[in-house]
Amino acid sequence: MKSRRLDFRDKVAVLTGAGSGIGRALALELAARGCHLAIADIREETLAAVAAELAQFPIRVSTHVLDVASREQVASFPARVLAAHPAVDLLFNNAGVAVGGHFLDTPEADYDWLFEINFHGVVRMTRAFLPGLLQRPDAHIVNTASLFSLIAPAGQTHYAASKFAVRAFSDALRHELERSTVGVSAVCPGGVATAIARSARFSPTLPAGAIEKQLERSRRLLRMPPERAAQIILRGVEKRSPRIIVGYDAWLGYLLERVLPTGYWSLMRNLTS
């Protein structure tokens, strides 16, 4: 059965989306706590930069270029990790992308692209690593959802739907694994200062200036340093918290949705415009 408090020292963590933002910050925080790392990202150059930062810590680090949207790459990934590490104790499904635009303005291909990464990538990674995690004496899965897995603003049908799915998958999986040695946490960050908005896909039908307006809104709302978010996340994982809410804005959204489950948007509309 699971220990009451999870100790990161000398464990091995697989971490996707490790090349920037929350992923990079998690890698550095885990390394500082003595956790060995298999870091993965779709971009080789950012992985190399993070690996160079991790060289200061006395831990094993392996780097892996990985597209979590690829069934073939994910299926073969555990063997690649186990060639560098004796076992895997922790799985951080952190890779994610965004799409900007309302439902009817968003091409179906962009919807599919986002879901392949944000949701199916989480499911595939979990399916690939869970058999090994179940063999470990003390293991944990950490799935990055979002504030938008708690509330669903206009203009976020794609992102919110994918993150609601991640939260639901995490909750159901946790219930299935409650008598095992594997815990599951869903992370719900609010406005963390990452590059997700700048790397988002935007609808080709958006009028001139609309994309820059959305990016400016993101710069205003995404304020928490990733390093602070990583500290909060790992503190929650240590406690085996089933849901880890990151930031005052995320807590506000969580509380408003609980009090006004169908009416919160009338209060929040101006905050997101």
C-alpha positions in Angstrom: 0.0 0.0 0.0 1.0 3.6 -0.4 3.1 5.4 2.2 1.4 8.4 3.9 4.0 10.9 2.6 5.8 10.5 -0.7 9.6 10.9 -0.6 11.2 12.0 -3.9 14.8 11.1 -3.0 16.3 8.3 -5.1 13.1 7.8 -7.0 13.0 8.0 -10.9 10.5 10.4 -12.5 9.4 10.5 -16.1 8.4 14.1 -17.0 6.9 15.2 -20.3 6.9 18.8 -21.5 10.1 19.2 -19.6 11.7 21.7 -22.0 10.1 24.9 -20.7 7.5 26.4 -18.3 6.1 24.2 -15.5 7.9 21.2 -16.9 11.4 22.8 -16.7 10.6 24.1 -13.2 9.4 20.7 -12.1 12.6 19.1 -13.4 14.8 21.5 -11.4 12.7 21.1 -8.2 12.7 17.3 -8.4 16.4 17.3 -9.0 17.0 19.5 -6.0 15.1 16.8 -3.9 17.3 14.0 -5.1 15.0 12.6 -7.8 16.5 11.0 -10.9 14.9 12.1 -14.1 13.9 11.0 -17.6 12.9 14.3 -19.2 11.0 14.3 -22.5 9.9 17.0 -24.9 9.2 17.3 -28.6 12.0 19.9 -28.9 15.5 18.6 -28.7 17.2 22.0 -28.2 15.1 22.9 -25.1 15.7 19.4 -23.6 19.5 20.0 -24.0 19.2 23.3 -22.3 17.3 21.9 -19.3 19.7 18.9 -19.1 22.6 21.4 -18.9 20.9 23.1 -15.9 20.4 19.7 -14.2 24.1 18.9 -14.4 24.6 20.7 -11.1 22.7 18.0 -9.3 24.1 14.5 -8.3 21.4 12.6 -10.1 20.9 10.5 -13.2 19.3 12.4 -16.1 18.3 11.0 -19.4 16.8 13.1 -22.2 14.2 11.8 -24.7 12.8 13.6 -27.8 9.1 12.5 -27.7 5.9 13.4 -29.3 3.1 12.3 -26.9 0.6 12.4 -29.8 2.5 9.5 -31.5 1.2 6.0 -30.5 4.3 4.4 -31.7 6.7 6.7 -29.9 4.8 6.4 -26.6 4.5 2.6 -26.9 8.3 2.3 -27.2 9.2 5.0 -24.7 9.3 2.8 -21.5 12.0 0.6 -23.0 14.0 3.7 -23.8 13.7 5.0 -20.3 14.5 1.6 -18.7 17.7 1.5 -20.8 18.9 4.5 -18.7 17.1 3.8 -15.4 16.5 0.7 -13.3 12.7 1.5 -12.8 10.2 4.3 -12.9 8.4 5.5 -9.7 6.8 8.7 -10.8 5.0 9.8 -14.0 4.4 13.5 -14.7 2.1 13.9 -17.7 2.8 17.6 -18.2 2.9 18.2 -22.0 0.1 20.4 -23.3 -0.9 22.8 -26.0 -3.6 25.4 -26.6 -5.8 26.7 -29.4 -7.2 30.2 -29.6 -10.7 30.9 -31.0 -14.4 30.1 -30.6 -15.8 26.8 -31.5 -17.2 27.6 -35.0 -14.0 29.4 -35.9 -11.7 26.5 -35.0 -10.8 24.0 -37.7 -11.5 20.4 -36.8 -7.9 19.5 -37.4 -6.8 21.9 -34.6 -9.3 20.3 -32.3 -7.9 16.9 -33.1 -4.3 18.1 -32.7 -5.0 19.5 -29.2 -6.9 16.4 -28.0 -4.1 14.1 -29.3 -1.6 15.9 -27.0 -3.6 17.1 -24.1 -5.8 14.1 -23.5 -4.8 11.1 -25.6 -1.2 11.7 -24.8 -2.0 11.5 -21.0 -3.9 8.2 -21.6 -1.2 6.7 -23.8 1.6 7.6 -21.4 -0.4 6.2 -18.4 -1.1 3.0 -20.3 2.6 2.6 -21.2 4.0 3.1 -17.7 1.3 1.9 -15.3 2.2 -1.8 -15.5 5.7 -0.9 -14.3 4.5 1.6 -11.7 2.3 -1.1 -10.2 5.4 -3.1 -9.5 7.0 -0.3 -7.4 6.5 -0.1 -3.6 5.5 3.6 -3.7 4.5 5.2 -7.0 2.5 8.2 -8.2 1.0 9.6 -11.4 0.7 13.4 -11.8 -1.5 14.7 -14.6 -1.5 18.4 -15.5 -5.1 19.6 -16.0 -5.9 23.3 -15.6 -8.1 25.9 -14.0 -10.1 25.3 -17.1 -10.8 21.7 -15.9 -12.8 23.4 -13.1 -14.5 26.2 -15.1 -15.2 26.5 -18.8 -14.9 30.1 -20.2 -16.1 31.2 -23.6 -13.5 30.7 -26.3 -12.0 27.7 -24.6 -14.3 24.8 -25.8 -11.3 22.8 -27.1 -8.9 23.4 -24.2 -11.5 23.2 -21.4 -12.9 20.0 -22.9 -9.5 18.4 -23.0 -8.6 19.4 -19.5 -12.0 18.4 -18.0 -11.3 15.0 -19.6 -7.8 14.8 -18.0 -9.4 15.6 -14.6 -12.1 13.0 -15.0 -9.6 10.4 -16.2 -7.4 11.1 -13.2 -10.3 10.9 -10.7 -11.6 7.6 -12.1 -8.1 6.1 -12.3 -7.4 7.1 -8.7 -10.5 5.2 -7.7 -9.5 2.1 -9.6 -6.0 2.2 -8.0 -7.0 3.0 -4.5 -5.9 -0.4 -3.1 -2.6 -0.4 -5.1 0.8 1.3 -4.5 0.1 3.9 -7.1 -1.5 7.3 -6.3 -2.9 9.8 -8.8 -3.0 13.6 -8.6 -4.7 16.0 -11.0 -3.0 19.4 -11.1 -5.1 22.5 -11.8 -2.9 25.5 -12.3 -4.3 29.0 -12.9 -2.3 31.7 -14.7 1.3 30.5 -14.7 3.7 32.5 -16.8 4.6 29.9 -19.5 4.9 30.1 -23.3 1.6 28.1 -23.9 -0.2 31.1 -25.2 2.6 32.2 -27.6 2.8 28.7 -29.0 -0.9 28.2 -29.4 -2.7 27.7 -32.7 -5.1 30.5 -33.6 -8.2 30.4 -35.9 -7.4 31.6 -39.4 -10.7 33.5 -39.4 -9.8 35.7 -36.5 -9.9 39.4 -37.5 -6.8 41.6 -37.7 -5.4 42.4 -34.3 -7.4 39.8 -32.5 -4.5 37.4 -32.0 -2.3 40.2 -30.5 -5.3 41.1 -28.2 -5.5 37.5 -27.0 -1.8 37.4 -26.4 -1.9 40.6 -24.4 -4.7 39.3 -22.3 -2.7 36.1 -21.7 0.4 38.2 -20.6 -1.9 40.0 -18.1 -3.4 36.8 -16.7 -0.5 34.4 -16.7 1.6 35.8 -13.9 2.7 33.1 -11.4 6.4 32.1 -11.9 6.7 28.5 -13.0 9.1 27.9 -10.2 6.5 28.8 -7.6 3.9 26.6 -9.4 6.4 23.6 -9.3 6.9 24.1 -5.5 3.1 24.0 -4.9 2.7 21.0 -7.2 5.4 18.9 -5.5 4.2 19.8 -2.0 0.8 18.5 -3.1 2.3 15.3 -4.6 4.3 14.8 -1.3 0.9 14.8 0.5 -0.7 12.6 -2.2 -3.3 15.2 -2.7 -5.9 14.0 -5.3 -6.4 17.5 -6.6 -3.7 20.2 -6.5 -5.0 23.7 -7.2 -2.2 26.2 -8.1 -2.8 29.9 -7.6 -5.3 32.3 -6.2 -7.1 32.6 -9.5 -7.5 28.8 -9.7 -8.9 28.7 -6.1 -11.3 31.6 -7.0 -12.5 29.7 -10.1 -12.9 26.5 -8.0 -14.9 28.2 -5.3 -17.1 30.1 -7.7 -18.0 27.0 -9.6 -18.9 25.2 -6.4 -21.2 28.1 -5.2 -22.6 29.0 -8.7 -22.1 25.9 -10.9 -24.2 27.3 -13.7 -23.9 31.0 -13.0 -20.2 31.7 -12.3 -19.6 32.9 -15.9 -21.8 36.0 -15.3 -19.3 37.1 -12.6 -16.1 36.0 -14.3 -16.8 37.4 -17.8 -15.3 40.8 -17.2 -12.2 39.2 -15.6 -11.3 37.3 -18.8 -12.1 40.0 -21.3 
